[in-house]
Amino acid sequence: MKVKAPGRINIIGEHTDYNDGYVLPFAVNRYVFLSIEGSDRFIFHSENMNETVEMERIEKLNKWTDYISGVIASFEKRGYRMSPVKISVSSNLPMGAGLSSSAALEVASAYAISEYLGFNVPKLELVKIAREAEVEFVGVRCGIMDQFTSAFGRKDHAIFLDTMTLEYEYVPLKLKGYEINLVDSNVKHALSSSEYNKRRQECEEVLKVLGKKSFREVTKEDLEKLSGTLRKRTRHVIEENERVLKSVQALKEGDFETLGKLLFSSHESLKDLYEVSCEETDFIVDYLRGKEGILGARMVGGGFGGGVIVLSKKGAFGKVKEELAESYRKRFGIDLTFHEIESSDGVQKI
């Protein structure tokens, strides 16, 4: 049996998903492809890495197989009886670009295992299994947005998701006359995962200081009770949630000029208040600001490298991307990679 699960790009709502906030992602037309069949032991094969790993029982190896092993461990934890399987994986999702290739692999694995072994697990439960794999097995304390989008994506729509209640709404993504591109900085700073977990700890500290259970209870008035780093982190989350709500309205009204301004504003907040940007992604955003037909840009994903989402009028980005690539190469000695992004449906059989 074969399945495919898409990556995702988040239009806006960065570092809000693990703070019970709002996000506005959509599934993209880049996928993890996965085939599954019976076996006498667990065999995982990656075509992209040309690597095969065999094991008698599931164990953590601190490599790409952990995303699949973590899913299997989550099924077993829930009482499902796992038979050994052979899983082969290939992908056209760029790694580390902010399109969440790890979540796509987790969702593809969870969906394929459920279907192949006849577990028939509801899709929302598969999302929770996939996220649990990354948090508890891999050790990245992510929110639920990436796995949710990979599972529930719908072509020509973004998902307005409330990560606290998991209530969601499909918002039409009608890009006639406009386009969304991803610029991959092709850098991933080593501190990305450790700093990501540190941001989570800081947000948990905010709740302790304020005596609140959820960031949804935190208001602008609470900023007066905070100082320094904790105040900055809190201000970002509060204002980013407001930007998501404004972005949903802008999308519904086809107001891409406003949406673009919100993207630029989000980037400044991620750079100055949440401090998860880096010199390379700042360079890309600053270069694009003010260019004709470029409406907005911001870093996407966990930060410290990765990708920049660019919203522009149709054809406008194509006129500046070669100059951007040359300027970036001169400054950092690195080549950029460009991806035009289209929406996609969520995980499905092939």
C-alpha positions in Angstrom: 0.0 0.0 0.0 1.2 3.5 -0.8 0.3 6.9 0.7 1.5 10.4 0.5 1.4 13.2 3.1 2.1 16.9 2.3 4.3 19.3 4.0 2.8 22.6 5.1 3.6 26.3 5.1 2.3 28.6 7.7 1.0 31.9 6.3 1.1 33.4 9.8 0.9 32.4 13.4 4.5 31.4 14.3 5.3 30.0 17.8 1.7 30.3 18.8 0.6 26.7 18.3 2.3 25.4 21.5 0.8 28.4 23.3 -2.9 27.6 22.7 -2.9 30.2 20.0 -4.2 30.7 16.4 -2.4 29.6 13.2 -3.2 29.9 9.5 -1.3 27.2 7.6 -2.0 25.3 4.4 -0.8 21.9 3.0 1.7 22.3 0.1 2.2 20.4 -3.1 5.4 18.7 -1.8 5.1 15.3 -0.3 6.5 12.4 1.7 5.7 9.2 -0.3 5.5 6.0 1.7 4.9 2.4 1.0 4.2 -0.3 3.6 4.2 -4.1 3.5 4.5 -7.0 5.9 7.9 -8.2 7.1 9.5 -10.5 9.7 11.2 -7.5 11.3 11.0 -3.7 11.2 12.7 -2.4 8.0 12.9 1.2 7.1 14.3 2.4 3.8 14.9 6.0 2.6 15.3 6.4 -1.1 16.6 10.0 -0.7 19.3 8.9 1.7 19.9 5.5 0.1 19.8 3.9 3.5 18.1 0.9 5.0 17.7 0.3 8.7 16.6 -3.0 10.2 15.6 -3.7 13.8 14.0 -6.5 15.8 12.2 -4.1 18.1 11.7 -0.3 17.9 14.5 1.8 19.3 15.7 5.4 19.2 18.7 5.9 16.9 18.8 9.7 16.8 18.2 9.7 13.0 15.4 10.0 10.5 14.0 6.5 11.4 13.0 8.0 14.8 10.0 9.7 13.2 8.6 6.4 12.1 9.7 4.5 15.2 8.1 7.2 17.4 4.7 6.7 15.6 4.9 2.9 16.1 5.8 3.5 19.8 2.7 5.7 20.1 0.4 3.0 18.6 1.8 0.4 21.0 1.4 2.8 23.9 -2.3 3.0 23.0 -2.6 -0.8 23.0 -2.5 -1.5 19.3 -0.7 -4.7 18.4 2.0 -3.8 15.9 3.2 -6.4 13.4 6.6 -5.9 11.9 6.5 -3.9 8.7 8.8 -2.8 5.9 8.3 0.9 5.2 10.0 2.7 2.3 10.1 6.4 2.1 10.9 9.0 -0.6 10.2 12.7 -0.6 10.3 15.9 -2.7 9.9 18.0 0.4 13.0 20.1 1.0 14.5 19.3 4.4 14.9 22.1 6.9 13.2 24.7 4.8 10.3 25.3 7.1 7.8 23.0 5.2 7.7 20.5 8.0 9.0 17.3 6.4 9.2 15.6 9.8 5.5 16.0 10.4 4.7 14.8 6.9 6.7 11.6 7.5 5.0 11.1 10.9 1.5 11.6 9.4 2.3 9.4 6.4 3.6 6.6 8.8 0.6 6.9 11.1 -2.0 6.8 8.3 -0.3 3.9 6.4 0.1 1.8 9.6 -3.5 2.4 10.6 -4.8 1.5 7.1 -2.5 -1.4 6.4 -3.0 -3.1 9.8 -6.7 -2.4 9.9 -6.6 -0.2 13.0 -9.0 2.4 11.3 -7.9 5.2 13.6 -9.8 8.5 13.2 -7.8 11.2 11.5 -7.7 13.5 14.5 -6.3 10.6 16.6 -3.6 10.0 14.0 -2.6 13.6 14.2 -2.2 13.2 18.0 -0.2 10.0 17.5 2.1 11.7 15.0 2.7 14.7 17.3 3.3 12.5 20.3 6.0 10.7 18.2 7.9 14.0 17.7 7.4 15.3 21.3 8.0 12.2 23.3 10.2 10.0 21.1 12.1 12.5 19.0 12.2 15.1 21.7 11.1 18.2 19.9 8.3 19.9 21.9 6.3 21.0 18.9 2.7 22.1 18.8 0.1 20.3 16.8 -0.1 22.6 13.7 2.3 20.7 11.4 0.7 17.3 11.8 -2.8 18.7 11.8 -2.2 20.5 8.5 -0.6 17.4 6.8 -3.6 15.4 7.7 -6.5 17.8 7.2 -5.2 20.0 4.3 -7.6 20.9 1.6 -6.6 22.2 -1.9 -7.2 25.9 -2.5 -7.8 26.5 1.2 -5.8 27.5 4.3 -6.8 26.2 7.7 -7.6 28.6 10.5 -6.9 26.5 13.5 -7.5 27.2 17.1 -4.7 25.0 18.7 -6.4 25.1 22.1 -9.8 23.7 21.1 -8.7 22.1 17.8 -11.7 23.8 16.2 -10.9 24.8 12.6 -12.2 26.5 9.6 -11.2 26.2 5.9 -10.5 29.7 4.5 -10.5 30.0 0.7 -7.0 30.6 -0.6 -7.8 32.3 -4.0 -4.5 33.4 -5.3 -5.7 34.8 -8.7 -3.2 37.5 -9.6 -1.0 36.6 -6.6 1.5 33.9 -5.7 3.3 32.5 -2.7 7.0 31.5 -3.0 9.3 30.0 -0.5 13.0 31.1 -0.4 15.1 28.5 1.3 18.1 30.2 3.0 19.9 26.8 2.9 21.2 27.4 6.4 20.1 25.7 9.6 21.9 26.9 12.7 22.8 24.1 15.1 21.0 25.8 18.1 17.6 25.6 16.4 16.1 22.7 18.3 17.7 23.6 21.7 16.5 27.2 21.4 13.1 26.0 20.2 12.7 24.1 23.4 14.1 27.0 25.4 11.3 29.2 24.0 8.7 26.8 25.2 10.3 26.8 28.7 10.2 30.6 28.7 6.5 30.6 27.8 5.8 28.1 30.6 7.7 30.4 32.9 5.4 33.3 31.9 2.4 31.3 32.9 3.9 30.5 36.3 4.8 34.2 36.9 1.3 35.3 36.0 -0.5 32.4 37.7 -2.4 31.4 34.6 -3.0 28.0 33.0 -3.0 29.0 29.3 -1.6 31.8 27.1 -5.2 32.4 26.0 -5.8 33.9 29.4 -2.9 36.3 29.0 -3.8 39.9 28.0 -1.9 43.0 27.1 -2.5 44.3 30.6 -0.4 41.4 31.9 2.7 42.8 30.1 3.0 45.3 32.9 3.7 42.4 35.3 6.6 41.1 33.2 10.0 42.4 32.2 12.9 41.6 30.0 12.9 38.4 28.0 9.6 37.1 29.3 7.8 40.4 28.4 9.2 40.2 24.9 8.1 36.6 24.4 4.6 37.3 25.7 4.1 40.4 23.6 5.0 38.4 20.5 2.5 35.7 21.2 -0.3 38.1 22.0 0.3 40.3 18.9 0.9 37.3 16.6 -2.5 35.9 17.6 -4.0 39.3 16.7 -2.2 39.2 13.3 -3.6 35.7 12.6 -7.2 37.0 13.2 -6.6 40.0 10.9 -5.0 37.7 8.3 -8.0 35.4 8.2 -10.2 38.5 7.6 -7.9 39.8 4.9 -7.9 36.4 3.1 -11.7 36.3 3.2 -11.9 39.8 1.7 -9.1 39.1 -0.9 -7.1 41.9 0.7 -3.6 40.7 -0.1 -2.0 44.1 0.5 -3.0 44.0 4.2 -2.0 40.3 4.4 1.5 41.3 3.1 1.9 44.0 5.7 1.0 41.5 8.4 3.7 39.2 7.2 6.4 41.9 7.4 5.1 42.8 10.9 5.3 39.1 12.0 8.9 38.9 10.8 9.9 41.9 12.8 8.3 40.5 15.9 10.0 37.1 15.4 13.3 38.9 15.0 13.1 41.4 17.8 10.7 40.0 20.4 10.9 36.2 20.0 14.5 36.3 18.8 14.3 33.2 16.5 15.4 34.8 13.3 19.0 34.9 12.0 21.2 37.1 9.8 20.4 35.2 6.6 16.6 35.2 6.8 16.7 38.9 7.9 18.7 39.7 4.8 16.2 38.0 2.5 13.2 39.8 4.1 15.0 43.2 4.2 16.0 42.8 0.6 12.5 42.2 -0.6 10.9 45.0 1.4 9.9 47.8 -0.9 10.5 45.9 -4.1 7.7 46.5 -6.7 4.9 43.9 -6.4 6.3 42.2 -3.3 3.6 42.5 -0.7 5.1 40.7 2.3 7.7 38.3 3.6 8.6 36.6 6.8 10.7 33.7 8.2 8.7 30.5 8.6 9.2 27.5 10.9 11.1 27.2 14.1 13.7 29.7 13.1 17.5 30.1 13.1 17.6 29.5 9.3 15.2 27.7 7.1 12.7 29.4 4.8 11.1 32.7 4.1 7.5 32.9 2.8 7.0 35.6 0.1 3.6 37.0 -1.0 3.7 38.9 -4.2 1.7 39.9 -7.2 1.9 37.3 -10.0 5.3 37.5 -11.7 6.8 40.2 -9.4 9.0 37.8 -7.5 10.4 36.3 -10.7 11.8 39.8 -11.5 13.8 40.1 -8.3 14.8 36.6 -7.3 18.0 36.5 -9.4 19.2 39.8 -8.0 18.3 38.5 -4.5 20.2 35.3 -5.1 23.3 37.2 -6.3 23.2 39.6 -3.4 22.8 36.7 -0.9 25.6 34.7 -2.5 28.0 37.8 -2.3 27.0 38.3 1.3 27.0 34.7 2.7 28.7 32.6 0.0 25.5 30.4 -0.1 23.1 29.7 -3.0 19.4 30.2 -2.4 16.7 27.7 -3.5 13.3 28.9 -4.7 10.0 27.0 -4.5 6.7 28.3 -5.9 4.2 26.9 -3.4 0.7 25.7 -4.2 -1.9 24.3 -1.9 -2.7 20.6 -1.6 -5.1 18.1 0.0 -4.0 16.2 3.1 -2.7 12.7 3.6 -4.2 10.1 1.2 -3.7 6.7 -0.4 -2.1 6.7 -3.8 
